[in-house]
Amino acid sequence: MRIAYLILAHAHPAQLGRLVARLATPDTAFYLHIDANTPAQTFAAIGQAMPAGAAVTFVERVPCRWGGFSLVAATLRLMRAALADGCDWLVLLSGQDYPLKSNTEIAARLLHGGRAGYIDSRSVAEFDVRYRWQAFHFEALNRSLFDRGVQKLQRLAGRLGVHRRLPMPLQAVRAGSQWWCLHADAGQAILAFVAAQPQLPDFFRKTLVPDEMFFQTMLAHTPFAEQVAHDALRHLEWADGAWSPRTFSADDLPALLASPALFARKFAADGVLADVLDAALASSFAAPTSLNADDQAIHH
C-alpha cells in the first residue's frame, strides 16, 4: 500500500522538512503545494529542507488566500498528481500538522479500517454553514471594507428571502474540518464527479471557506458517501470564536499521547513539542512492511 501525503504549506522550511522526514518510508510519497505568494527565497529553502531519499513532488503553485477557493484548487492539484502516480491512500495535511502514531500504526489503520475514507462531514443541523454559500463571497475581496458592505446588503436580501440556491445535482451541503484521509477510489470518484459537473466548482468559487465544504459535499454525492467514517482522525483544539485551531504547547503532551487520532495540528515551527512527542513515542516507531493495495480495495 502506498500512502500519498498531500501537504498545503506556505512557510517554515525546517518544520516541513521535519514532517516529511518523520513520515518518509519506502511506501510513502509526498506532494507539496507551496502558496505562490511565498517568497522565492523561502520556496528555495523548502526544497533544500526536503530529506534525501524521500519521494517528494512539488505541484504547480497557485496564490492562496484565506477563505477562498484557491485552497480547494491547490488540493485538487495535489490529488490529481498523487492519483496519476497510482497511490492507494491520500492524506491531506497542513505544514503545521504532525503525526501522533508511528508509520506502522498509520498504515495499519488505513489498511484495516474497512472504510473508504475518514473525513469530518456534518449536516446543516450539526454545522450550519448556509451563510457561507447562500450569499456571494469573492475571494479577492475577503476581509476588505468593500466586502463587509456587500455582505450587509446580502444579509438584508436574505431576510427578504432572496439568496443563492444550490446548483443541480446538489441536494445539500455538508461541512467540517478541511483535513481528511481518502482511499484512492474515493478520491477518483470526487475528481470524476467534479469533472462531469463543472458548475459545482464554479458555484463554490463564490463561497466563503469552501475548503470546509467542497470535499464533504462532493463525496456525499458519490457512491462512497456511506463508506466513509465522519472522523478525520485529527486532534484539534479550538478556542471559542476562533477561525483557526490553537497551537499546542508542552502542557498538551499527555492529551496528544492519549488521543486516538493519527495526526494533530497545530504545532509551532520551532519543533520543540514535535521532538518531545517523537521521544515519547520512539518505542513504537518502525517502518511499515510493504502492503498490497489489492488487499485493501474498497468495493462499491
ABEGO torsion letter per residue (X at the ends): XBBBBBBBBABGAAAAAAAAAAABBAABBBBBBBBAABBAAAAAAAAAABBBGBBBBBBBBBBBBBGBAAAAAAAAAAAAAAAAAGBABBBBBBAABBBABBAAAAAAAAAAAGBAEBBBBBBAAABBAAAAAABBBBAAABGBAAAAAAAAAAAAAAAAGBBBBBBOABABBBBEBABBBBBAAAAAAAAAAAAABAAAAAAAAABBGAAAAAAAAAAAABAAAAABBBBAGBBBBBBBGBABBBBBBAAAAAAAAABABABBOBBBAAGAAAAAAAAAAAAABBBBBBBBAAAABBBX
